Amino acid sequence: MRRLFPILLITIALQSCNEYQKVLKNDDVKAKYDMAEKFYAEGDFKRANRLYEQIAPKYVGKPQGERVMFFLSNSYFERGDYNMAGYQFERFVKSYPKSDKVVEASFLGAKSFYELSPEYSLDQSDTDKALLKLQNFINTYPDSEFFAEANNMAKELTVKKERKSFEIVKQYNKLGEFNLDMLKSAVTASDNFVSDNPGSVYREDAMFIKMDALTHMAMNSFESLKEERLNEAKAAYLALKKKYPESKYDKKATNLLEKIDKELQRFQDQGVESK
């Protein structure tokens, strides 16, 4: 029996495959519908999807049309074909606006675009689309059972976009080690980032980078520009401490401040001597 069992399983699988191919190739819409339902219920979304694709046009305007179109859309989603899933869920919502599945379809459509969002370092056009879809869902269905998940996904994508912008700030500051103009760009990029993303998790980091960039800029400036830039760096330190009294950069910021104050004291001493 132990030897026969694997053979029996293989035989059943082959019969199922042969039956599927037979139904797939014939014109019996009802047979395709029944088999698609069977595969869908079993979680075989690949084969269910192929059958639903074939019969969906046949059920337009019929009572089963709504069910077929939703299962077709969801089978794309379950297969990981998020481009087609997003498209089909949007079609479903437009075709069946009064369906009791419209909220779920709207959510899964938005989630499909979320799944297409790439790594933060890549172009974020798809992330922008996903955020728009998720925000529309959140605004339209604030009492939905999917609201919390949609909100979390929107926050995750927002942080992803913020990270991309923040990495640019970091890169400017890093390149500023060899190029003064890059330090200026780091300061400008930091200001823009903080202004555009007031609630960002990277706000503290950007504010410290501004201080760091201004300090190094001041230390490497011509003498005629140094005092003014030192005061700008100190102002950046005070802004950081005001916003984040217990900043994670406290030690680094304090070390930079000591250098700033030492140089400012030199200017003060020179002013006294000149009098």
VENPE-V260424 format. One record per pair of residues at least 12 apart in sequence whose C-alpha atoms are under 10 Angstrom apart, sorted by the first residue. I is the first residue (numbers start at 1). J is the second residue. D is the distance in whole Angstrom. If there is no record, write none. Layout:
[[I,J,D] [I,J,D]]
This chain:
[[17,47,10] [19,35,9] [20,32,9] [20,35,8] [20,36,10] [20,39,10] [20,47,8] [20,48,10] [20,51,9] [21,47,10] [23,35,8] [23,51,9] [24,36,10] [24,47,9] [24,50,8] [24,51,7] [24,54,8] [25,51,10] [27,54,10] [27,55,10] [28,55,10] [29,51,9] [29,52,10] [29,54,9] [29,55,6] [29,56,10] [29,58,8] [29,59,9] [30,55,9] [31,51,10] [32,48,9] [32,50,10] [32,51,6] [32,52,8] [32,54,8] [32,55,7] [33,48,9] [33,51,7] [33,52,7] [33,54,9] [33,55,7] [33,56,9] [33,59,10] [33,64,10] [33,68,8] [34,48,10] [34,51,10] [35,47,9] [35,48,8] [35,51,8] [35,52,10] [36,48,4] [36,49,7] [36,50,8] [36,51,6] [36,52,6] [36,53,10] [36,55,9] [36,68,9] [36,71,9] [36,72,10] [37,49,10] [37,51,9] [37,52,9] [37,68,9] [37,71,9] [39,51,9] [40,52,10] [40,71,8] [40,72,10] [40,74,10] [40,75,8] [43,75,9] [43,78,9] [44,75,9] [44,78,9] [44,79,9] [45,71,9] [45,72,9] [45,74,9] [45,75,5] [45,76,8] [45,77,9] [45,78,7] [45,79,6] [46,75,7] [46,76,8] [46,78,9] [46,79,6] [47,75,9] [48,71,9] [48,72,8] [48,75,7] [48,76,10] [49,71,8] [49,72,6] [49,73,8] [49,74,9] [49,75,5] [49,76,7] [49,77,10] [49,78,10] [49,79,9] [50,72,9] [50,75,9] [50,76,10] [51,72,9] [52,68,7] [52,69,8] [52,70,10] [52,71,8] [52,72,6] [52,73,9] [52,75,9] [53,68,9] [53,69,9] [53,72,7] [53,73,10] [53,75,10] [53,76,10] [54,72,10] [55,68,8] [55,69,10] [55,72,10] [56,68,6] [56,69,6] [56,70,10] [56,71,10] [56,72,8] [57,69,9] [60,95,10] [61,95,10] [65,92,10] [65,95,10] [65,96,10] [66,92,8] [66,95,8] [66,96,7] [66,99,8] [66,101,9] [67,92,10] [67,99,10] [67,101,9] [69,88,8] [69,89,8] [69,91,9] [69,92,6] [69,95,9] [69,96,10] [70,85,10] [70,88,8] [70,89,7] [70,91,10] [70,92,7] [70,93,9] [70,96,10] [70,101,8] [70,102,9] [70,104,10] [70,105,7] [71,88,10] [71,89,10] [72,84,10] [72,85,8] [72,88,8] [72,89,9] [72,92,10] [73,85,5] [73,86,8] [73,87,8] [73,88,5] [73,89,6] [73,90,9] [73,91,9] [73,92,8] [73,105,8] [73,108,9] [73,109,9] [74,86,9] [74,88,9] [74,89,8] [74,105,8] [74,108,8] [74,109,9] [76,88,8] [76,89,10] [76,112,10] [77,89,9] [77,108,8] [77,109,9] [77,111,9] [77,112,7] [77,115,10] [80,112,9] [80,115,9] [80,116,10] [81,112,8] [81,115,10] [81,116,10] [82,108,10] [82,109,9] [82,110,10] [82,111,9] [82,112,5] [82,113,7] [82,114,9] [82,115,7] [82,116,7] [83,109,9] [83,112,7] [83,113,7] [83,115,9] [83,116,8] [84,109,10] [84,112,9] [85,105,10] [85,108,8] [85,109,7] [85,110,10] [85,111,9] [85,112,6] [85,113,9] [86,105,9] [86,106,9] [86,107,10] [86,108,8] [86,109,4] [86,110,7] [86,111,8] [86,112,5] [86,113,6] [86,114,10] [86,115,10] [86,116,10] [87,109,7] [87,112,9] [87,113,10] [88,105,9] [88,109,8] [89,102,9] [89,104,9] [89,105,6] [89,106,7] [89,107,9] [89,108,7] [89,109,5] [89,110,9] [89,112,9] [90,102,10] [90,105,8] [90,106,7] [90,108,9] [90,109,6] [90,110,9] [91,105,10] [91,109,10] [92,105,7] [92,106,9] [92,109,10] [93,105,7] [93,106,7] [93,109,9] [103,137,8] [103,140,9] [103,141,7] [103,144,8] [103,145,9] [103,146,9] [104,144,9] [104,145,9] [104,146,8] [106,133,9] [106,134,9] [106,136,9] [106,137,7] [106,140,10] [106,141,9] [106,146,10] [107,133,9] [107,134,8] [107,136,10] [107,137,7] [107,138,9] [107,141,9] [107,144,9] [107,145,10] [107,146,7] [107,147,9] [107,149,9] [107,150,7] [108,134,10] [108,146,9] [108,150,10] [109,130,9] [109,133,8] [109,134,9] [109,137,10] [110,129,9] [110,130,6] [110,131,8] [110,132,9] [110,133,5] [110,134,5] [110,135,9] [110,136,9] [110,137,7] [110,150,8] [110,153,10] [111,130,8] [111,131,10] [111,133,8] [111,134,7] [111,149,9] [111,150,8] [111,153,8] [111,154,10] [112,130,8] [112,133,10] [113,126,7] [113,127,8] [113,128,9] [113,129,7] [113,130,5] [113,131,8] [113,132,10] [113,133,8] [113,134,9] [114,126,8] [114,127,7] [114,128,9] [114,129,8] [114,130,5] [114,131,8] [114,133,9] [114,134,8] [114,150,9] [114,153,7] [114,154,8] [114,156,10] [114,157,8] [115,127,9] [115,130,8] [115,153,10] [116,129,9] [116,130,8] [117,129,9] [117,130,7] [117,131,9] [117,157,8] [117,160,9] [118,157,10] [118,160,9] [119,160,8] [119,161,10] [119,164,9] [120,157,9] [120,159,9] [120,160,5] [120,161,6] [120,162,9] [120,163,7] [120,164,6] [120,165,9] [120,167,9] [121,160,9] [121,161,9] [121,163,9] [121,164,6] [121,165,10] [121,167,9] [121,168,10] [122,164,8] [123,161,10] [123,164,9] [124,157,10] [124,160,9] [124,161,7] [124,164,9] [127,154,10] [127,157,7] [127,158,9] [127,160,9] [127,161,8] [128,157,8] [128,158,9] [128,161,9] [130,153,9] [130,154,8] [130,157,8] [131,150,10] [131,151,10] [131,153,8] [131,154,6] [131,155,9] [131,156,10] [131,157,7] [131,158,8] [132,154,9] [133,150,10] [133,154,9] [134,147,9] [134,149,10] [134,150,6] [134,151,8] [134,152,10] [134,153,8] [134,154,6] [134,155,10] [134,157,10] [135,150,8] [135,151,8] [135,153,10] [135,154,7] [137,150,8] [137,151,9] [138,150,7] [138,151,7] [138,154,9] [158,197,10] [158,200,9] [159,197,10] [159,200,7] [159,201,7] [159,202,9] [162,193,8] [162,196,9] [162,197,7] [162,200,7] [162,201,8] [162,202,7] [162,203,9] [163,200,9] [163,201,9] [163,202,7] [165,189,9] [165,190,9] [165,192,10] [165,193,7] [165,197,10] [165,202,10] [166,189,8] [166,190,8] [166,193,7] [166,194,10] [166,197,10] [166,200,10] [166,202,7] [166,203,9] [166,205,8] [166,206,7] [167,202,10] [167,206,10] [168,185,10] [168,186,8] [168,189,8] [168,190,9] [168,193,10] [169,182,10] [169,183,10] [169,185,8] [169,186,5] [169,187,8] [169,188,9] [169,189,6] [169,190,6] [169,191,10] [169,192,10] [169,193,8] [169,205,10] [169,206,7] [169,209,8] [169,210,9] [170,186,7] [170,189,9] [170,190,9] [170,205,9] [170,206,8] [170,209,7] [170,210,10] [170,213,10] [171,183,10] [171,185,10] [171,186,8] [172,184,8] [172,185,6] [172,186,5] [172,187,9] [172,188,10] [172,189,8] [172,190,10] [172,209,10] [172,213,9] [173,185,8] [173,186,5] [173,187,8] [173,189,10] [173,190,10] [173,209,7] [173,210,8] [173,212,8] [173,213,6] [173,214,10] [173,216,10] [174,186,9] [174,209,10] [174,213,9] [176,213,8] [176,216,9] [176,217,8] [177,213,9] [177,216,8] [177,217,9] [179,217,10] [180,213,9] [180,216,9] [180,217,6] [180,218,10] [180,220,8] [180,221,9] [181,217,9] [182,213,9] [182,217,10] [183,209,10] [183,210,9] [183,212,9] [183,213,5] [183,214,7] [183,215,10] [183,216,8] [183,217,6] [184,210,9] [184,213,8] [184,214,8] [184,217,8] [185,210,10] [185,213,9] [186,206,9] [186,209,8] [186,210,7] [186,211,10] [186,212,10] [186,213,7] [186,214,9] [187,206,9] [187,207,9] [187,209,8] [187,210,5] [187,211,8] [187,212,9] [187,213,6] [187,214,7] [187,217,10] [188,210,8] [189,206,9] [189,209,10] [189,210,9] [190,203,9] [190,205,9] [190,206,5] [190,207,7] [190,208,9] [190,209,7] [190,210,6] [190,211,10] [190,213,10] [191,203,10] [191,206,8] [191,207,8] [191,210,8] [192,206,10] [193,206,7] [193,207,9] [194,206,7] [194,207,7] [203,240,10] [203,243,10] [204,240,7] [204,241,10] [204,243,8] [204,244,7] [204,247,8] [204,248,9] [204,249,9] [205,240,10] [205,247,9] [205,248,9] [205,249,8] [206,240,10] [207,236,7] [207,237,8] [207,239,8] [207,240,6] [207,241,10] [207,243,9] [207,244,10] [207,249,10] [208,236,8] [208,237,8] [208,239,9] [208,240,7] [208,241,10] [208,247,9] [208,248,10] [208,249,7] [208,250,9] [208,252,9] [208,253,7] [209,236,9] [209,249,10] [209,253,10] [210,232,10] [210,233,8] [210,236,7] [210,237,9] [210,240,9] [211,230,10] [211,232,8] [211,233,5] [211,234,8] [211,235,8] [211,236,5] [211,237,6] [211,238,9] [211,239,9] [211,240,8] [211,253,8] [211,256,8] [211,257,9] [212,233,8] [212,236,9] [212,237,9] [212,252,9] [212,253,8] [212,256,7] [212,257,10] [213,233,8] [213,236,10] [214,229,7] [214,230,7] [214,231,9] [214,232,7] [214,233,5] [214,234,9] [214,235,10] [214,236,8] [214,237,10] [215,229,8] [215,230,6] [215,231,9] [215,232,8] [215,233,5] [215,234,8] [215,236,9] [215,237,10] [215,256,7] [215,257,8] [215,259,8] [215,260,7] [216,229,9] [216,230,9] [216,233,9] [216,256,9] [216,260,10] [217,229,7] [217,230,9] [217,233,9] [218,230,5] [218,231,9] [218,232,9] [218,233,8] [218,260,9] [218,263,10] [219,259,9] [219,260,8] [219,263,8] [223,267,10] [226,263,9] [226,264,9] [226,267,9] [227,260,9] [227,263,8] [227,264,7] [227,265,10] [227,266,10] [227,267,7] [227,268,10] [228,264,10] [229,260,10] [230,257,9] [230,259,9] [230,260,6] [230,261,8] [230,263,8] [230,264,7] [231,260,8] [231,261,9] [231,264,8] [232,260,10] [233,256,9] [233,257,8] [233,260,8] [234,253,10] [234,256,9] [234,257,7] [234,258,10] [234,260,7] [234,261,8] [234,264,10] [236,253,10] [237,250,10] [237,253,7] [237,254,8] [237,256,9] [237,257,7] [238,253,10] [238,257,10] [240,253,9] [241,253,9] [241,254,10]]
